[in-house]
Amino acid sequence: MSDTNQQEQQLIEWLADMNEDEAFALAKKMLLEEGIDPLRVMDLCRRAMDIVGKRFEEGEYFLPELVLAGEMLENISAIAKPLIKQAPGEAPKKLGKVLIGTVHGDLHDIGKNIVSFMLDINGFEVKDIGVDAPVQTFIDEINAWQPDVVGLSGFLTLAFDSMKETIAAFDQAGMRAKFKVMIGGGQIDEQVRNYTGADAFGVNAVEAVKLCKNWMGAAA
C-alpha cells in the first residue's frame, strides 16, 4: 500500500473510530501542507460517515457518536470549502435551486450535509430544511422558494415510507410536475426509488450533483 493510500485509509479509520483530534490534524495536514484535492478529502470523510452510519444502525454507535461525527465533518469542511472556492476560473453562476431535507422520522443529517456542501460548491443554490422534516414543511418551502429539484434524505429503512408519503403529497398538492425529486441515503436503490415514486436516486454526493446538473442541462 502506498503512503498516500495508507494515509487516506488512516483518515477514514480515525474518523469512523471517533478519534477527533488525530483525524482533524491529519485532514488539516493533507489539505494545507500536502495540497491534496479538497474534494478527495471530503470523499474520504463521506466514506468514513458511511461506516459511522452502519455502526449506528447495528447498535454499536448512538446519537452522541452521530453528533460528534457531524462536528468532525463540519470542522474539516470549514478548511476544505474555501480551498475549493478559490480554485482557478470564474465563480460559477447558479445552475438551479435545490431544496433538501431529511424526511420525518429520521434524524440523520451527515449524508444530507455532504450533498448540500457538494451542490453548493458546484454552483447550485441550496436550501436545507434540516432533519425530521414534516410533509407540510416540504410543501410550504416548495411554494415559497420554487426549487428546481427537491432532495429527500433518509438513512433508516423506515424513511422509505416517509419518502413515499412526502412525494404522494406533492402529487395531491398538484405541484409534482414543477420540479424533479431525488432521494438518497444508506440503503436506497432502484427498487426503493420505484416504491417512493422519486425521479432518481443517488448513491453519494457526487451522483446527486450529476443528477442535478443533468436536469439543469449543465455539463456534469
VOBA-1610 file (N, C-alpha, C; in pm, whole numbers, padded with zeros to 5 digits, always signed):
BEGIN
Met+00085-00120+00000Met+00000+00000+00000Met+00088+00124+00000Ser+00061+00218-00090Ser+00142+00340-00099Ser+00115+00427+00023Asp+00209+00524+00045Asp+00195+00615+00159Asp+00063+00692+00151Thr+00027+00733+00027Thr-00097+00810+00009Thr-00217+00724+00048Asn-00220+00600-00003Asn-00332+00511+00029Asn-00340+00483+00178Gln-00223+00468+00239Gln-00217+00439+00382Gln-00272+00558+00462Gln-00233+00678+00418Gln-00279+00800+00486Gln-00430+00817+00471Glu-00480+00789+00351Glu-00625+00801+00327Glu-00702+00702+00413Gln-00650+00578+00418Gln-00716+00475+00499Gln-00714+00514+00647Gln-00602+00574+00689Gln-00589+00617+00828Gln-00693+00723+00863Leu-00714+00818+00769Leu-00814+00924+00794Leu-00953+00863+00809Ile-00988+00771+00719Ile-01119+00705+00726Ile-01136+00635+00860Glu-01031+00561+00902Glu-01040+00484+01028Glu-01052+00577+01148Trp-00971+00682+01152Trp-00976+00773+01267Trp-01111+00843+01277Leu-01166+00884+01163Leu-01298+00947+01164Leu-01405+00847+01210Ala-01401+00727+01154Ala-01502+00626+01188Ala-01492+00582+01334Asp-01368+00587+01389Asp-01347+00543+01527Asp-01359+00657+01629Met-01400+00776+01580Met-01421+00893+01666Met-01293+00947+01728Asn-01178+00926+01662Asn-01052+00985+01708Asn-01045+01128+01654Glu-01118+01217+01720Glu-01142+01351+01667Glu-01013+01430+01643Asp-00926+01439+01745Asp-00806+01522+01733Asp-00712+01472+01624Glu-00690+01340+01623Glu-00598+01282+01523Glu-00653+01300+01382Ala-00785+01276+01366Ala-00846+01286+01233Ala-00839+01430+01182Phe-00868+01526+01269Phe-00867+01667+01227Phe-00725+01710+01190Ala-00628+01669+01271Ala-00488+01707+01243Ala-00443+01649+01109Leu-00481+01524+01082Leu-00440+01461+00956Leu-00508+01527+00837Ala-00638+01554+00849Ala-00711+01619+00739Ala-00652+01758+00711Lys-00619+01830+00817Lys-00562+01964+00803Lys-00427+01956+00730Lys-00347+01858+00770Lys-00215+01839+00706Lys-00231+01806+00558Met-00325+01715+00527Met-00348+01676+00388Met-00392+01795+00303Leu-00478+01880+00361Leu-00534+01992+00286Leu-00436+02109+00274Leu-00375+02147+00386Leu-00297+02271+00389Leu-00148+02251+00360Glu-00093+02136+00399Glu+00051+02115+00378Glu+00080+02034+00252Glu-00005+01934+00228Glu+00024+01844+00115Glu-00053+01880-00011Gly-00148+01972+00002Gly-00222+02018-00115Gly-00308+01912-00182Ile-00355+01816-00102Ile-00441+01711-00159Ile-00576+01773-00196Asp-00631+01729-00307Asp-00758+01781-00359Asp-00863+01779-00247Pro-00919+01897-00213Pro-01019+01901-00105Pro-01141+01814-00133Leu-01177+01798-00261Leu-01291+01711-00293Leu-01258+01566-00260Arg-01130+01529-00276Arg-01086+01393-00240Arg-01097+01373-00089Val-01054+01473-00014Val-01061+01463+00132Val-01206+01453+00178Met-01295+01532+00114Met-01436+01525+00151Met-01496+01389+00117Asp-01449+01327+00008Asp-01498+01194-00027Asp-01453+01091+00077Leu-01332+01107+00128Leu-01284+01017+00235Leu-01372+01034+00359Cys-01409+01159+00388Cys-01500+01185+00501Cys-01634+01114+00480Arg-01684+01122+00356Arg-01812+01056+00326Arg-01803+00906+00351Arg-01691+00847+00307Arg-01674+00701+00327Arg-01669+00667+00476Ala-01603+00754+00553Ala-01600+00732+00699Ala-01739+00744+00759Met-01818+00841+00708Met-01954+00860+00761Met-02045+00743+00725Asp-02018+00678+00612Asp-02094+00557+00578Asp-02072+00449+00684Ile-01946+00439+00730Ile-01913+00339+00835Ile-01983+00378+00965Val-01979+00506+00998Val-02046+00555+01120Val-02195+00522+01116Gly-02257+00546+01000Gly-02400+00518+00984Gly-02432+00372+01005Lys-02347+00285+00950Lys-02370+00140+00965Lys-02358+00100+01112Arg-02258+00156+01179Arg-02240+00122+01321Arg-02359+00171+01404Phe-02417+00283+01365Phe-02536+00333+01434Phe-02653+00237+01413Glu-02672+00195+01289Glu-02783+00102+01259Glu-02767-00029+01334Glu-02641-00072+01353Glu-02616-00201+01418Glu-02614-00190+01570Gly-02636-00068+01622Gly-02642-00051+01768Gly-02508-00037+01834Glu-02401-00020+01754Glu-02267-00002+01811Glu-02246+00144+01850Tyr-02304+00235+01769Tyr-02297+00378+01797Tyr-02437+00430+01829Phe-02440+00542+01902Phe-02566+00604+01941Phe-02564+00752+01900Leu-02665+00826+01941Leu-02678+00965+01898Leu-02554+01051+01928Pro-02489+01037+02046Pro-02370+01120+02072Pro-02260+01100+01966Glu-02244+00975+01920Glu-02143+00950+01815Glu-02182+01017+01684Leu-02312+01015+01652Leu-02357+01082+01529Leu-02333+01232+01536Val-02359+01289+01653Val-02337+01433+01671Val-02189+01465+01658Leu-02104+01385+01721Leu-01959+01407+01713Leu-01910+01393+01569Ala-01963+01292+01499Ala-01924+01272+01358Ala-01959+01395+01276Gly-02078+01451+01301Gly-02120+01571+01229Gly-02030+01689+01259Glu-01986+01700+01385Glu-01896+01811+01424Glu-01760+01795+01356Met-01710+01672+01352Met-01581+01649+01286Met-01588+01687+01138Leu-01699+01649+01077Leu-01718+01680+00935Leu-01725+01830+00911Glu-01795+01900+00999Glu-01807+02047+00986Glu-01671+02114+00998Asn-01589+02067+01094Asn-01457+02126+01115Asn-01366+02106+00994Ile-01372+01987+00936Ile-01289+01960+00817Ile-01343+02038+00697Ser-01475+02044+00685Ser-01537+02119+00575Ser-01498+02267+00580Ala-01486+02320+00702Ala-01453+02462+00717Ala-01315+02493+00656Ile-01226+02395+00656Ile-01095+02414+00593Ile-01104+02383+00444Ala-01176+02277+00409Ala-01180+02231+00269Ala-01256+02327+00178Lys-01367+02380+00227Lys-01456+02458+00140Lys-01389+02581+00077Pro-01317+02663+00154Pro-01251+02779+00091Pro-01148+02738-00013Leu-01084+02624+00007Leu-00983+02578-00090Leu-01048+02543-00223Ile-01171+02492-00217Ile-01243+02459-00341Ile-01290+02589-00405Lys-01337+02680-00323Lys-01390+02807-00373Lys-01283+02886-00448Gln-01156+02875-00402Gln-01055+02959-00464Gln-00985+02890-00581Ala-01045+02780-00630Ala-00988+02714-00747Ala-00992+02810-00866Pro-00898+02793-00962Pro-00893+02886-01077Pro-01024+02886-01154Gly-01048+02994-01224Gly-01171+03005-01304Gly-01272+03096-01238Glu-01373+03135-01312Glu-01470+03227-01255Glu-01566+03152-01165Ala-01625+03225-01074Ala-01726+03164-00988Ala-01844+03124-01075Pro-01888+03000-01062Pro-01997+02955-01149Pro-02127+03027-01118Lys-02204+03057-01221Lys-02335+03116-01195Lys-02424+03006-01138Lys-02526+03046-01065Lys-02612+02947-01001Lys-02686+02867-01108Leu-02671+02736-01101Leu-02730+02648-01203Leu-02877+02620-01177Gly-02918+02628-01053Gly-03056+02597-01018Gly-03072+02596-00867Lys-03196+02578-00822Lys-03227+02580-00680Lys-03264+02439-00633Val-03200+02396-00524Val-03226+02263-00470Val-03271+02276-00324Leu-03390+02226-00297Leu-03441+02220-00160Leu-03412+02079-00108Ile-03353+02070+00010Ile-03314+01938+00060Ile-03349+01926+00208Gly-03388+01806+00249Gly-03418+01782+00389Gly-03426+01633+00418Thr-03407+01597+00544Thr-03425+01458+00587Thr-03572+01439+00624Val-03632+01334+00571Val-03777+01314+00587Val-03814+01284+00732His-03944+01301+00762His-03990+01283+00900His-03966+01140+00949Gly-03927+01132+01077Gly-03897+01002+01137Gly-03750+00966+01131Asp-03668+01049+01066Asp-03526+01020+01054Asp-03446+01143+01095Leu-03344+01122+01177Leu-03264+01233+01229Leu-03125+01240+01168His-03097+01156+01069His-02963+01155+01010His-02941+01278+00921Asp-02829+01343+00941Asp-02804+01460+00856Asp-02664+01463+00794Ile-02582+01363+00824Ile-02444+01368+00774Ile-02441+01360+00622Gly-02511+01262+00567Gly-02514+01247+00421Gly-02576+01369+00355Lys-02685+01418+00413Lys-02754+01537+00360Lys-02660+01657+00360Asn-02584+01672+00467Asn-02492+01786+00477Asn-02383+01780+00370Ile-02334+01659+00343Ile-02231+01645+00239Ile-02289+01678+00103Val-02412+01630+00077Val-02477+01660-00052Val-02498+01811-00066Ser-02546+01877+00040Ser-02567+02022+00035Ser-02436+02094+00005Phe-02331+02053+00073Phe-02197+02111+00055Phe-02150+02095-00091Met-02164+01974-00144Met-02118+01946-00281Met-02201+02023-00384Leu-02331+02033-00362Leu-02415+02110-00454Leu-02376+02258-00452Asp-02351+02309-00334Asp-02313+02449-00318Asp-02185+02481-00396Ile-02082+02398-00378Ile-01955+02429-00445Ile-01962+02401-00594Asn-02067+02331-00639Asn-02084+02306-00782Asn-02180+02404-00848Gly-02213+02510-00776Gly-02288+02618-00840Gly-02439+02617-00821Phe-02489+02539-00726Phe-02633+02538-00700Phe-02666+02622-00577Glu-02784+02681-00579Glu-02836+02750-00461Glu-02911+02644-00380Val-02870+02625-00256Val-02924+02514-00176Val-02996+02569-00053Lys-03114+02514-00027Lys-03185+02546+00097Lys-03206+02415+00172Asp-03148+02406+00291Asp-03154+02284+00372Asp-03256+02306+00483Ile-03361+02222+00486Ile-03466+02242+00588Ile-03449+02147+00706Gly-03331+02083+00717Gly-03300+02008+00838Gly-03349+01864+00838Val-03361+01809+00959Val-03397+01668+00975Val-03540+01655+01028Asp-03594+01533+01014Asp-03729+01502+01066Asp-03830+01604+01013Ala-03816+01637+00883Ala-03898+01743+00824Ala-04037+01691+00788Pro-04143+01748+00844Pro-04279+01705+00813Pro-04313+01731+00666Val-04409+01655+00615Val-04454+01671+00476Val-04494+01816+00450Gln-04569+01875+00543Gln-04620+02011+00522Gln-04507+02112+00511Thr-04397+02087+00583Thr-04281+02178+00576Thr-04224+02178+00435Phe-04211+02059+00376Phe-04163+02050+00238Phe-04256+02129+00145Ile-04386+02107+00161Ile-04483+02173+00072Ile-04478+02326+00088Asp-04472+02372+00214Asp-04465+02517+00239Asp-04339+02578+00178Glu-04226+02509+00196Glu-04098+02560+00145Glu-04096+02559-00009Ile-04156+02456-00068Ile-04162+02450-00215Ile-04245+02566-00268Asn-04360+02591-00206Asn-04446+02703-00250Asn-04374+02837-00237Ala-04299+02851-00129Ala-04233+02980-00102Ala-04109+03001-00187Trp-04035+02891-00215Trp-03900+02904-00272Trp-03891+02862-00419Gln-03989+02782-00464Gln-03994+02737-00604Gln-03863+02671-00651Pro-03823+02560-00588Pro-03698+02494-00629Pro-03712+02420-00761Asp-03597+02394-00824Asp-03593+02313-00946Asp-03585+02164-00911Val-03521+02135-00797Val-03502+01997-00753Val-03533+01990-00604Val-03599+01881-00562Val-03622+01856-00420Val-03550+01726-00384Gly-03465+01733-00283Gly-03390+01616-00238Gly-03443+01565-00106Leu-03481+01438-00102Leu-03529+01375+00022Leu-03421+01281+00072Ser-03378+01303+00194Ser-03272+01222+00251Ser-03328+01134+00363Gly-03268+01017+00379Gly-03307+00928+00487Gly-03213+00810+00495Phe-03170+00776+00614Phe-03077+00663+00629Phe-03150+00537+00674Leu-03246+00551+00763Leu-03316+00435+00817Leu-03417+00380+00716Thr-03442+00250+00722Thr-03537+00190+00627Thr-03678+00245+00646Leu-03709+00290+00767Leu-03844+00347+00790Leu-03863+00477+00711Ala-03751+00536+00667Ala-03760+00661+00590Ala-03824+00638+00453Phe-03820+00514+00403Phe-03876+00487+00270Phe-04025+00521+00266Asp-04097+00483+00373Asp-04241+00514+00378Asp-04263+00665+00387Ser-04176+00733+00463Ser-04187+00878+00475Ser-04163+00945+00340Met-04066+00894+00265Met-04037+00948+00131Met-04157+00929+00039Lys-04214+00808+00044Lys-04331+00777-00040Lys-04448+00870-00006Glu-04469+00888+00123Glu-04578+00974+00171Glu-04556+01120+00128Thr-04431+01166+00139Thr-04399+01305+00103Thr-04421+01329-00047Ile-04374+01235-00129Ile-04388+01250-00274Ile-04535+01241-00315Ala-04610+01152-00249Ala-04754+01141-00277Ala-04824+01274-00245Ala-04779+01340-00139Ala-04838+01468-00100Ala-04809+01576-00206Phe-04693+01566-00270Phe-04662+01661-00380Phe-04765+01644-00492Asp-04798+01518-00521Asp-04899+01488-00624Asp-05033+01549-00585Gln-05072+01522-00461Gln-05203+01568-00414Gln-05212+01721-00414Ala-05098+01786-00392Ala-05096+01933-00390Ala-05088+01992-00531Gly-05077+01903-00631Gly-05073+01949-00770Gly-04942+02015-00810Met-04833+01984-00737Met-04707+02052-00765Met-04599+01958-00819Arg-04631+01831-00830Arg-04528+01730-00860Arg-04456+01755-00992Ala-04525+01810-01090Ala-04464+01830-01223Ala-04371+01951-01229Lys-04366+02029-01121Lys-04290+02155-01126Lys-04141+02139-01094Phe-04102+02021-01044Phe-03962+02000-01004Phe-03930+01852-01010Lys-03802+01821-01008Lys-03755+01682-01002Lys-03734+01643-00856Val-03751+01515-00826Val-03729+01466-00690Val-03619+01360-00692Met-03517+01382-00609Met-03413+01279-00593Met-03412+01235-00447Ile-03380+01109-00427Ile-03371+01056-00291Ile-03231+00999-00269Gly-03190+00994-00143Gly-03059+00940-00111Gly-03053+00895+00033Gly-02961+00805+00061Gly-02946+00753+00196Gly-02881+00616+00194Gly-02866+00559+00311Gly-02788+00437+00326Gly-02827+00319+00240Gln-02955+00282+00240Gln-02996+00157+00176Gln-03072+00178+00045Ile-03063+00295-00013Ile-03151+00326-00126Ile-03099+00269-00257Asp-03190+00209-00333Asp-03155+00152-00464Asp-03273+00176-00559Glu-03267+00115-00676Glu-03371+00137-00777Glu-03508+00090-00728Gln-03509-00018-00652Gln-03636-00071-00600Gln-03703+00031-00506Val-03621+00094-00422Val-03674+00196-00330Val-03720+00319-00409Arg-03642+00357-00511Arg-03682+00471-00594Arg-03820+00447-00655Asn-03838+00326-00706Asn-03965+00289-00769Asn-04079+00292-00666Tyr-04050+00242-00546Tyr-04150+00236-00438Tyr-04195+00377-00397Thr-04097+00470-00388Thr-04130+00604-00339Thr-04190+00694-00447Gly-04160+00663-00574Gly-04207+00749-00682Gly-04114+00863-00717Ala-03989+00857-00665Ala-03891+00963-00696Ala-03846+00952-00841Asp-03789+01061-00894Asp-03737+01059-01031Asp-03605+00985-01040Ala-03523+00992-00935Ala-03392+00927-00939Ala-03339+00914-00797Phe-03235+00831-00781Phe-03167+00822-00652Phe-03018+00838-00675Gly-02949+00883-00572Gly-02804+00897-00581Gly-02739+00817-00470Val-02632+00744-00505Val-02566+00662-00402Val-02468+00745-00319Asn-02431+00863-00371Asn-02341+00951-00295Asn-02360+01094-00343Ala-02282+01185-00283Ala-02298+01328-00315Ala-02259+01360-00459Val-02159+01289-00510Val-02115+01313-00649Val-02228+01278-00746Glu-02296+01167-00719Glu-02410+01126-00803Glu-02522+01229-00795Ala-02545+01281-00675Ala-02651+01381-00658Ala-02621+01506-00741Val-02495+01548-00742Val-02456+01665-00822Val-02478+01636-00971Lys-02439+01516-01014Lys-02455+01478-01156Lys-02603+01481-01196Leu-02688+01427-01110Leu-02832+01427-01139Leu-02882+01570-01157Cys-02846+01657-01064Cys-02895+01795-01070Cys-02841+01867-01193Lys-02715+01841-01225Lys-02657+01905-01344Lys-02727+01857-01471Asn-02754+01728-01478Asn-02824+01675-01597Asn-02962+01737-01610Trp-03034+01746-01497Trp-03168+01804-01502Trp-03166+01952-01541Met-03059+02020-01504Met-03047+02162-01535Met-02983+02186-01673Gly-02945+02076-01739Gly-02883+02088-01871Gly-02741+02139-01866Ala-02674+02122-01750Ala-02535+02165-01737Ala-02444+02045-01757Ala-02324+02071-01803Ala-02227+01961-01823Ala-02189+01904-01686Ala-02199+01771-01676Ala-02168+01708-01546Ala-02018+01703-01526
//
